[in-house]
Amino acid sequence: MKIIYTLHAEQKLKRFDIKKLKINKKLIEGVLTNPQSESMTKYGDYSVVSQIDNKHDLRVIYDIIEKDIKVITFHISKKGRYR
């Protein structure tokens, strides 16, 4: 299984605030393989959430294309918001 990132997700990884929280592809892939919570978005995409520190969760929105995972975007939220 291959993980593909949209241009939006790639650009978001370069933002200062994202780097400050140490969000990177390795962390996103860890959330995808071992999430604390799984659901569907209101638009029909898949969503996984895991805690990244005492105050924040990382939510990853993705789609499955054939056997690959396409990361559409990700969000940092207050702990517990998307569970």
Jmol script that loads the backbone (N, CA, C; Angstrom):
load data "model"
ATOM      1  N   MET A   1       0.847  -1.175   0.000  1.00  0.00           N
ATOM      2  CA  MET A   1       0.000   0.000   0.000  1.00  0.00           C
ATOM      3  C   MET A   1       0.894   1.240   0.000  1.00  0.00           C
ATOM      4  N   LYS A   2       0.582   2.143  -0.885  1.00  0.00           N
ATOM      5  CA  LYS A   2       1.338   3.374  -1.039  1.00  0.00           C
ATOM      6  C   LYS A   2       0.507   4.541  -0.495  1.00  0.00           C
ATOM      7  N   ILE A   3       1.165   5.500   0.148  1.00  0.00           N
ATOM      8  CA  ILE A   3       0.480   6.677   0.660  1.00  0.00           C
ATOM      9  C   ILE A   3       0.848   7.865  -0.216  1.00  0.00           C
ATOM     10  N   ILE A   4      -0.189   8.482  -0.795  1.00  0.00           N
ATOM     11  CA  ILE A   4      -0.038   9.619  -1.697  1.00  0.00           C
ATOM     12  C   ILE A   4      -0.599  10.850  -0.995  1.00  0.00           C
ATOM     13  N   TYR A   5       0.054  11.994  -1.167  1.00  0.00           N
ATOM     14  CA  TYR A   5      -0.398  13.246  -0.552  1.00  0.00           C
ATOM     15  C   TYR A   5      -0.862  14.207  -1.644  1.00  0.00           C
ATOM     16  N   THR A   6      -1.995  14.871  -1.409  1.00  0.00           N
ATOM     17  CA  THR A   6      -2.452  15.902  -2.348  1.00  0.00           C
ATOM     18  C   THR A   6      -1.507  17.099  -2.237  1.00  0.00           C
ATOM     19  N   LEU A   7      -1.560  17.972  -3.215  1.00  0.00           N
ATOM     20  CA  LEU A   7      -0.757  19.188  -3.199  1.00  0.00           C
ATOM     21  C   LEU A   7      -1.085  20.014  -1.953  1.00  0.00           C
ATOM     22  N   HIS A   8      -2.360  20.067  -1.602  1.00  0.00           N
ATOM     23  CA  HIS A   8      -2.791  20.801  -0.411  1.00  0.00           C
ATOM     24  C   HIS A   8      -2.110  20.259   0.843  1.00  0.00           C
ATOM     25  N   ALA A   9      -2.098  18.945   1.008  1.00  0.00           N
ATOM     26  CA  ALA A   9      -1.472  18.332   2.188  1.00  0.00           C
ATOM     27  C   ALA A   9       0.036  18.573   2.192  1.00  0.00           C
ATOM     28  N   GLU A  10       0.667  18.462   1.032  1.00  0.00           N
ATOM     29  CA  GLU A  10       2.118  18.715   0.927  1.00  0.00           C
ATOM     30  C   GLU A  10       2.448  20.146   1.337  1.00  0.00           C
ATOM     31  N   GLN A  11       1.656  21.113   0.852  1.00  0.00           N
ATOM     32  CA  GLN A  11       1.907  22.511   1.180  1.00  0.00           C
ATOM     33  C   GLN A  11       1.641  22.793   2.662  1.00  0.00           C
ATOM     34  N   LYS A  12       0.652  22.142   3.208  1.00  0.00           N
ATOM     35  CA  LYS A  12       0.321  22.344   4.616  1.00  0.00           C
ATOM     36  C   LYS A  12       1.451  21.850   5.521  1.00  0.00           C
ATOM     37  N   LEU A  13       2.141  20.787   5.114  1.00  0.00           N
ATOM     38  CA  LEU A  13       3.266  20.262   5.886  1.00  0.00           C
ATOM     39  C   LEU A  13       4.420  21.259   5.988  1.00  0.00           C
ATOM     40  N   LYS A  14       4.484  22.215   5.079  1.00  0.00           N
ATOM     41  CA  LYS A  14       5.566  23.198   5.048  1.00  0.00           C
ATOM     42  C   LYS A  14       5.300  24.417   5.925  1.00  0.00           C
ATOM     43  N   ARG A  15       4.078  24.551   6.441  1.00  0.00           N
ATOM     44  CA  ARG A  15       3.731  25.725   7.247  1.00  0.00           C
ATOM     45  C   ARG A  15       4.477  25.731   8.578  1.00  0.00           C
ATOM     46  N   PHE A  16       4.815  26.925   9.054  1.00  0.00           N
ATOM     47  CA  PHE A  16       5.577  27.080  10.288  1.00  0.00           C
ATOM     48  C   PHE A  16       4.849  26.467  11.484  1.00  0.00           C
ATOM     49  N   ASP A  17       3.542  26.738  11.621  1.00  0.00           N
ATOM     50  CA  ASP A  17       2.799  26.226  12.770  1.00  0.00           C
ATOM     51  C   ASP A  17       2.725  24.705  12.784  1.00  0.00           C
ATOM     52  N   ILE A  18       2.704  24.090  11.607  1.00  0.00           N
ATOM     53  CA  ILE A  18       2.681  22.636  11.511  1.00  0.00           C
ATOM     54  C   ILE A  18       4.047  22.070  11.901  1.00  0.00           C
ATOM     55  N   LYS A  19       5.106  22.692  11.418  1.00  0.00           N
ATOM     56  CA  LYS A  19       6.462  22.255  11.766  1.00  0.00           C
ATOM     57  C   LYS A  19       6.722  22.428  13.261  1.00  0.00           C
ATOM     58  N   LYS A  20       6.179  23.498  13.841  1.00  0.00           N
ATOM     59  CA  LYS A  20       6.360  23.768  15.268  1.00  0.00           C
ATOM     60  C   LYS A  20       5.788  22.630  16.120  1.00  0.00           C
ATOM     61  N   LEU A  21       4.677  22.042  15.684  1.00  0.00           N
ATOM     62  CA  LEU A  21       4.075  20.910  16.394  1.00  0.00           C
ATOM     63  C   LEU A  21       4.688  19.565  15.984  1.00  0.00           C
ATOM     64  N   LYS A  22       5.699  19.615  15.124  1.00  0.00           N
ATOM     65  CA  LYS A  22       6.434  18.433  14.658  1.00  0.00           C
ATOM     66  C   LYS A  22       5.549  17.440  13.900  1.00  0.00           C
ATOM     67  N   ILE A  23       4.630  17.992  13.095  1.00  0.00           N
ATOM     68  CA  ILE A  23       3.793  17.163  12.242  1.00  0.00           C
ATOM     69  C   ILE A  23       4.581  16.888  10.971  1.00  0.00           C
ATOM     70  N   ASN A  24       4.731  15.620  10.619  1.00  0.00           N
ATOM     71  CA  ASN A  24       5.438  15.236   9.401  1.00  0.00           C
ATOM     72  C   ASN A  24       4.770  13.996   8.805  1.00  0.00           C
ATOM     73  N   LYS A  25       5.273  13.555   7.677  1.00  0.00           N
ATOM     74  CA  LYS A  25       4.669  12.409   6.989  1.00  0.00           C
ATOM     75  C   LYS A  25       4.735  11.146   7.835  1.00  0.00           C
ATOM     76  N   LYS A  26       5.810  10.973   8.566  1.00  0.00           N
ATOM     77  CA  LYS A  26       5.951   9.787   9.413  1.00  0.00           C
ATOM     78  C   LYS A  26       4.858   9.749  10.480  1.00  0.00           C
ATOM     79  N   LEU A  27       4.576  10.900  11.096  1.00  0.00           N
ATOM     80  CA  LEU A  27       3.522  10.979  12.111  1.00  0.00           C
ATOM     81  C   LEU A  27       2.146  10.722  11.485  1.00  0.00           C
ATOM     82  N   ILE A  28       1.907  11.302  10.322  1.00  0.00           N
ATOM     83  CA  ILE A  28       0.630  11.091   9.627  1.00  0.00           C
ATOM     84  C   ILE A  28       0.452   9.613   9.281  1.00  0.00           C
ATOM     85  N   GLU A  29       1.492   8.978   8.794  1.00  0.00           N
ATOM     86  CA  GLU A  29       1.420   7.555   8.447  1.00  0.00           C
ATOM     87  C   GLU A  29       1.192   6.703   9.696  1.00  0.00           C
ATOM     88  N   GLY A  30       1.762   7.125  10.833  1.00  0.00           N
ATOM     89  CA  GLY A  30       1.514   6.425  12.094  1.00  0.00           C
ATOM     90  C   GLY A  30       0.056   6.520  12.520  1.00  0.00           C
ATOM     91  N   VAL A  31      -0.536   7.687  12.339  1.00  0.00           N
ATOM     92  CA  VAL A  31      -1.957   7.872  12.662  1.00  0.00           C
ATOM     93  C   VAL A  31      -2.826   7.019  11.729  1.00  0.00           C
ATOM     94  N   LEU A  32      -2.443   6.936  10.455  1.00  0.00           N
ATOM     95  CA  LEU A  32      -3.212   6.133   9.507  1.00  0.00           C
ATOM     96  C   LEU A  32      -3.158   4.646   9.843  1.00  0.00           C
ATOM     97  N   THR A  33      -2.011   4.164  10.310  1.00  0.00           N
ATOM     98  CA  THR A  33      -1.872   2.732  10.592  1.00  0.00           C
ATOM     99  C   THR A  33      -2.367   2.346  11.981  1.00  0.00           C
ATOM    100  N   ASN A  34      -2.362   3.297  12.919  1.00  0.00           N
ATOM    101  CA  ASN A  34      -2.770   2.977  14.286  1.00  0.00           C
ATOM    102  C   ASN A  34      -3.601   4.114  14.887  1.00  0.00           C
ATOM    103  N   PRO A  35      -4.809   4.338  14.362  1.00  0.00           N
ATOM    104  CA  PRO A  35      -5.634   5.457  14.864  1.00  0.00           C
ATOM    105  C   PRO A  35      -6.315   5.115  16.184  1.00  0.00           C
ATOM    106  N   GLN A  36      -6.634   6.143  16.949  1.00  0.00           N
ATOM    107  CA  GLN A  36      -7.418   5.962  18.173  1.00  0.00           C
ATOM    108  C   GLN A  36      -8.910   5.987  17.867  1.00  0.00           C
ATOM    109  N   SER A  37      -9.274   6.604  16.741  1.00  0.00           N
ATOM    110  CA  SER A  37     -10.678   6.728  16.357  1.00  0.00           C
ATOM    111  C   SER A  37     -10.784   6.769  14.839  1.00  0.00           C
ATOM    112  N   GLU A  38     -11.813   6.123  14.296  1.00  0.00           N
ATOM    113  CA  GLU A  38     -12.052   6.119  12.847  1.00  0.00           C
ATOM    114  C   GLU A  38     -13.496   6.505  12.585  1.00  0.00           C
ATOM    115  N   SER A  39     -13.727   7.242  11.498  1.00  0.00           N
ATOM    116  CA  SER A  39     -15.095   7.619  11.126  1.00  0.00           C
ATOM    117  C   SER A  39     -15.122   8.038   9.664  1.00  0.00           C
ATOM    118  N   MET A  40     -16.284   8.488   9.235  1.00  0.00           N
ATOM    119  CA  MET A  40     -16.458   9.023   7.885  1.00  0.00           C
ATOM    120  C   MET A  40     -16.819  10.500   8.022  1.00  0.00           C
ATOM    121  N   THR A  41     -16.360  11.310   7.074  1.00  0.00           N
ATOM    122  CA  THR A  41     -16.735  12.722   7.077  1.00  0.00           C
ATOM    123  C   THR A  41     -18.128  12.859   6.470  1.00  0.00           C
ATOM    124  N   LYS A  42     -18.702  14.045   6.587  1.00  0.00           N
ATOM    125  CA  LYS A  42     -20.024  14.254   5.997  1.00  0.00           C
ATOM    126  C   LYS A  42     -19.976  14.233   4.470  1.00  0.00           C
ATOM    127  N   TYR A  43     -18.767  14.300   3.899  1.00  0.00           N
ATOM    128  CA  TYR A  43     -18.600  14.251   2.446  1.00  0.00           C
ATOM    129  C   TYR A  43     -18.252  12.850   1.935  1.00  0.00           C
ATOM    130  N   GLY A  44     -18.163  11.877   2.838  1.00  0.00           N
ATOM    131  CA  GLY A  44     -17.913  10.494   2.445  1.00  0.00           C
ATOM    132  C   GLY A  44     -16.458  10.071   2.433  1.00  0.00           C
ATOM    133  N   ASP A  45     -15.563  10.927   2.903  1.00  0.00           N
ATOM    134  CA  ASP A  45     -14.150  10.558   2.999  1.00  0.00           C
ATOM    135  C   ASP A  45     -13.897   9.864   4.338  1.00  0.00           C
ATOM    136  N   TYR A  46     -12.795   9.167   4.429  1.00  0.00           N
ATOM    137  CA  TYR A  46     -12.414   8.507   5.666  1.00  0.00           C
ATOM    138  C   TYR A  46     -11.682   9.500   6.572  1.00  0.00           C
ATOM    139  N   SER A  47     -11.819   9.296   7.877  1.00  0.00           N
ATOM    140  CA  SER A  47     -11.197  10.178   8.853  1.00  0.00           C
ATOM    141  C   SER A  47     -10.646   9.339  10.000  1.00  0.00           C
ATOM    142  N   VAL A  48      -9.399   9.614  10.395  1.00  0.00           N
ATOM    143  CA  VAL A  48      -8.806   8.969  11.562  1.00  0.00           C
ATOM    144  C   VAL A  48      -8.254  10.048  12.483  1.00  0.00           C
ATOM    145  N   VAL A  49      -8.284   9.765  13.786  1.00  0.00           N
ATOM    146  CA  VAL A  49      -7.830  10.730  14.780  1.00  0.00           C
ATOM    147  C   VAL A  49      -6.938  10.028  15.790  1.00  0.00           C
ATOM    148  N   SER A  50      -5.847  10.698  16.177  1.00  0.00           N
ATOM    149  CA  SER A  50      -4.986  10.230  17.257  1.00  0.00           C
ATOM    150  C   SER A  50      -4.451  11.429  18.026  1.00  0.00           C
ATOM    151  N   GLN A  51      -4.166  11.200  19.288  1.00  0.00           N
ATOM    152  CA  GLN A  51      -3.621  12.256  20.137  1.00  0.00           C
ATOM    153  C   GLN A  51      -2.140  12.434  19.829  1.00  0.00           C
ATOM    154  N   ILE A  52      -1.691  13.704  19.696  1.00  0.00           N
ATOM    155  CA  ILE A  52      -0.272  13.951  19.420  1.00  0.00           C
ATOM    156  C   ILE A  52       0.459  14.559  20.616  1.00  0.00           C
ATOM    157  N   ASP A  53      -0.267  15.168  21.542  1.00  0.00           N
ATOM    158  CA  ASP A  53       0.302  15.636  22.807  1.00  0.00           C
ATOM    159  C   ASP A  53      -0.843  15.787  23.800  1.00  0.00           C
ATOM    160  N   ASN A  54      -0.572  16.369  24.962  1.00  0.00           N
ATOM    161  CA  ASN A  54      -1.600  16.472  26.007  1.00  0.00           C
ATOM    162  C   ASN A  54      -2.778  17.357  25.640  1.00  0.00           C
ATOM    163  N   LYS A  55      -2.580  18.269  24.675  1.00  0.00           N
ATOM    164  CA  LYS A  55      -3.634  19.225  24.342  1.00  0.00           C
ATOM    165  C   LYS A  55      -4.192  19.074  22.932  1.00  0.00           C
ATOM    166  N   HIS A  56      -3.522  18.314  22.061  1.00  0.00           N
ATOM    167  CA  HIS A  56      -3.887  18.294  20.644  1.00  0.00           C
ATOM    168  C   HIS A  56      -4.095  16.882  20.091  1.00  0.00           C
ATOM    169  N   ASP A  57      -5.030  16.805  19.156  1.00  0.00           N
ATOM    170  CA  ASP A  57      -5.256  15.610  18.350  1.00  0.00           C
ATOM    171  C   ASP A  57      -4.880  15.934  16.911  1.00  0.00           C
ATOM    172  N   LEU A  58      -4.529  14.918  16.168  1.00  0.00           N
ATOM    173  CA  LEU A  58      -4.275  15.052  14.731  1.00  0.00           C
ATOM    174  C   LEU A  58      -5.350  14.264  14.007  1.00  0.00           C
ATOM    175  N   ARG A  59      -6.106  14.950  13.146  1.00  0.00           N
ATOM    176  CA  ARG A  59      -7.152  14.323  12.350  1.00  0.00           C
ATOM    177  C   ARG A  59      -6.682  14.297  10.900  1.00  0.00           C
ATOM    178  N   VAL A  60      -6.702  13.110  10.298  1.00  0.00           N
ATOM    179  CA  VAL A  60      -6.267  12.949   8.916  1.00  0.00           C
ATOM    180  C   VAL A  60      -7.474  12.531   8.084  1.00  0.00           C
ATOM    181  N   ILE A  61      -7.720  13.270   7.009  1.00  0.00           N
ATOM    182  CA  ILE A  61      -8.807  12.973   6.077  1.00  0.00           C
ATOM    183  C   ILE A  61      -8.172  12.330   4.844  1.00  0.00           C
ATOM    184  N   TYR A  62      -8.696  11.173   4.447  1.00  0.00           N
ATOM    185  CA  TYR A  62      -8.092  10.456   3.327  1.00  0.00           C
ATOM    186  C   TYR A  62      -9.143   9.713   2.522  1.00  0.00           C
ATOM    187  N   ASP A  63      -8.704   9.206   1.384  1.00  0.00           N
ATOM    188  CA  ASP A  63      -9.544   8.395   0.513  1.00  0.00           C
ATOM    189  C   ASP A  63      -8.734   7.179   0.097  1.00  0.00           C
ATOM    190  N   ILE A  64      -9.401   6.125  -0.256  1.00  0.00           N
ATOM    191  CA  ILE A  64      -8.725   4.919  -0.734  1.00  0.00           C
ATOM    192  C   ILE A  64      -8.937   4.835  -2.235  1.00  0.00           C
ATOM    193  N   ILE A  65      -7.836   4.799  -2.973  1.00  0.00           N
ATOM    194  CA  ILE A  65      -7.874   4.715  -4.428  1.00  0.00           C
ATOM    195  C   ILE A  65      -7.166   3.424  -4.812  1.00  0.00           C
ATOM    196  N   GLU A  66      -7.953   2.467  -5.312  1.00  0.00           N
ATOM    197  CA  GLU A  66      -7.470   1.113  -5.587  1.00  0.00           C
ATOM    198  C   GLU A  66      -6.849   0.568  -4.303  1.00  0.00           C
ATOM    199  N   LYS A  67      -5.545   0.358  -4.253  1.00  0.00           N
ATOM    200  CA  LYS A  67      -4.915  -0.152  -3.027  1.00  0.00           C
ATOM    201  C   LYS A  67      -4.089   0.913  -2.321  1.00  0.00           C
ATOM    202  N   ASP A  68      -4.146   2.144  -2.787  1.00  0.00           N
ATOM    203  CA  ASP A  68      -3.359   3.227  -2.218  1.00  0.00           C
ATOM    204  C   ASP A  68      -4.222   4.130  -1.343  1.00  0.00           C
ATOM    205  N   ILE A  69      -3.565   4.836  -0.434  1.00  0.00           N
ATOM    206  CA  ILE A  69      -4.232   5.815   0.416  1.00  0.00           C
ATOM    207  C   ILE A  69      -3.840   7.200  -0.065  1.00  0.00           C
ATOM    208  N   LYS A  70      -4.843   8.055  -0.286  1.00  0.00           N
ATOM    209  CA  LYS A  70      -4.604   9.426  -0.713  1.00  0.00           C
ATOM    210  C   LYS A  70      -4.965  10.356   0.441  1.00  0.00           C
ATOM    211  N   VAL A  71      -3.940  10.984   1.054  1.00  0.00           N
ATOM    212  CA  VAL A  71      -4.161  11.922   2.147  1.00  0.00           C
ATOM    213  C   VAL A  71      -4.646  13.234   1.538  1.00  0.00           C
ATOM    214  N   ILE A  72      -5.865  13.612   1.861  1.00  0.00           N
ATOM    215  CA  ILE A  72      -6.466  14.825   1.319  1.00  0.00           C
ATOM    216  C   ILE A  72      -6.019  16.035   2.131  1.00  0.00           C
ATOM    217  N   THR A  73      -6.151  15.947   3.444  1.00  0.00           N
ATOM    218  CA  THR A  73      -5.737  17.029   4.341  1.00  0.00           C
ATOM    219  C   THR A  73      -5.605  16.481   5.747  1.00  0.00           C
ATOM    220  N   PHE A  74      -5.195  17.328   6.657  1.00  0.00           N
ATOM    221  CA  PHE A  74      -5.123  16.973   8.069  1.00  0.00           C
ATOM    222  C   PHE A  74      -5.380  18.228   8.890  1.00  0.00           C
ATOM    223  N   HIS A  75      -5.832  18.016  10.127  1.00  0.00           N
ATOM    224  CA  HIS A  75      -6.161  19.126  11.017  1.00  0.00           C
ATOM    225  C   HIS A  75      -5.568  18.869  12.389  1.00  0.00           C
ATOM    226  N   ILE A  76      -5.123  19.906  13.039  1.00  0.00           N
ATOM    227  CA  ILE A  76      -4.752  19.835  14.438  1.00  0.00           C
ATOM    228  C   ILE A  76      -5.917  20.445  15.197  1.00  0.00           C
ATOM    229  N   SER A  77      -6.397  19.721  16.207  1.00  0.00           N
ATOM    230  CA  SER A  77      -7.548  20.217  16.964  1.00  0.00           C
ATOM    231  C   SER A  77      -7.306  20.046  18.453  1.00  0.00           C
ATOM    232  N   LYS A  78      -8.152  20.690  19.240  1.00  0.00           N
ATOM    233  CA  LYS A  78      -8.103  20.487  20.679  1.00  0.00           C
ATOM    234  C   LYS A  78      -8.456  19.035  20.969  1.00  0.00           C
ATOM    235  N   LYS A  79      -7.819  18.497  21.972  1.00  0.00           N
ATOM    236  CA  LYS A  79      -8.008  17.105  22.354  1.00  0.00           C
ATOM    237  C   LYS A  79      -9.490  16.783  22.542  1.00  0.00           C
ATOM    238  N   GLY A  80      -9.951  15.728  21.897  1.00  0.00           N
ATOM    239  CA  GLY A  80     -11.314  15.250  22.048  1.00  0.00           C
ATOM    240  C   GLY A  80     -12.361  15.845  21.126  1.00  0.00           C
ATOM    241  N   ARG A  81     -12.012  16.807  20.309  1.00  0.00           N
ATOM    242  CA  ARG A  81     -13.022  17.461  19.468  1.00  0.00           C
ATOM    243  C   ARG A  81     -13.646  16.514  18.442  1.00  0.00           C
ATOM    244  N   TYR A  82     -12.858  15.673  17.811  1.00  0.00           N
ATOM    245  CA  TYR A  82     -13.368  14.814  16.741  1.00  0.00           C
ATOM    246  C   TYR A  82     -13.580  13.370  17.175  1.00  0.00           C
ATOM    247  N   ARG A  83     -13.726  13.116  18.445  1.00  0.00           N
ATOM    248  CA  ARG A  83     -13.948  11.732  18.901  1.00  0.00           C
ATOM    249  C   ARG A  83     -15.364  11.512  19.305  1.00  0.00           C
TER     250      ARG A  83
END
end "model"
wireframe off; spacefill off
backbone 0.3
color backbone group
